[in-house]
Amino acid sequence: MTAQKGVALLSMLLVLAIVTTVTSNMLYNNRLEIQRSQVRALSAQAQEYAQSGIAWAEIWLQKTTYPQAQSMEIFQPDQGSLHVTISDEMAKFNLNNLRDASGNIDPAQLQIFQRLLISLQIDPALGINLGDWLDADISSAGYNSEDLGYENKQAYYAKGYRTANRPMAHSSELMLVKGFSPELYKRLQPSITALPNKTGININSASAKLLEVLIPGIDGIRMVAHRERAEGSPFLEVDSFLQHQLSAGLEIAADMLTTTSQYYRVTSEAGYRNQASNWQALLFRSEDLSNGKQSGWHIQRKWQQRLPFWVTQASVSNELEATDKGL
């Protein structure tokens, strides 16, 4: 009888232990789900702040006649923060300019890019590798810089890949091109971009270094100083720039230059109660001719992407600082 009572007691204790374990596990999972829901809600709010920063940039570009080369705004929304940076992408060299409408490499644009490489102490032969990456053919103009040269090249997502043979979607694609390391890309980043179509360089916002690369013989520092003294009165026509005393007589094709910009990159970094959300967008600005005359600006998002959490405002600020110094 005593033995039976002992077995019954042990059975009850076992059942109690099982129930306690299951209940504890349910409570633990419930707490985790509540925390996940809270984090998702906070992240969603941070993302809304970031998206509102891009929307603010669109409105700003609609209302601003001559946007500056770069502009940074800092806001303090409720329980959060918002940093919005706008950069003029046509103040940079468009990598897709190397490819013409027929899919061939433009020799004049290739020379400009090679001069940019030389100015940054980078081997100009890498420009030919970029040309092979962009052009439509599979004939290597450089050293094994078409498909065969990439068969065993290691990428972060695969071993071996092929050349794109098309325009770049984003300037970071340059790191896939033979010879271009992340370190070289970081050095080039303030001076390059990848836009959907062929573009000129805006002489009203380009850095001194880029002006000297674009127009051999020009004193870029003096030209930028003149431009800053005439702030609010930019060059309205390319011809007036070419006839300026600092650029008169220098050889440069007028179709490589422009006095206005259409592409702007917006970096919106938001925080809400210790949750961060960083986004970037490429905006295209065109004249609004809906009433038969220019009555404002129409803004279109060409792409947007969520940035990794390690891309901070400091990194964007460093890029702008490098642009300001003419690098």
Secondary structure by P-SEA (a helix, b strand, c coil): caaaaaaaaaaaaaaaaaaaaaaaaaaaaaaaaaaaaaaaaaaaaaaaaaaaaaaaaaaaaacccccccbbbbbbbcccbbbbbbbbcccccccccccccccccccaaaaaaaaaaaaaaccccaaaaaaaaaccccccccccccccccccccccccccbbbbccccccccccccccccccaaaaaaacccccccccccccccccccaaaaaaaccccaaaaaaaaaaaacccccccaaaaaacccccccccccccccccccbbbbbbbbbcccbbbbbbbbbbbbbbcccccccbbbbbbcccccccccccaaaaaaaaaaaaacc
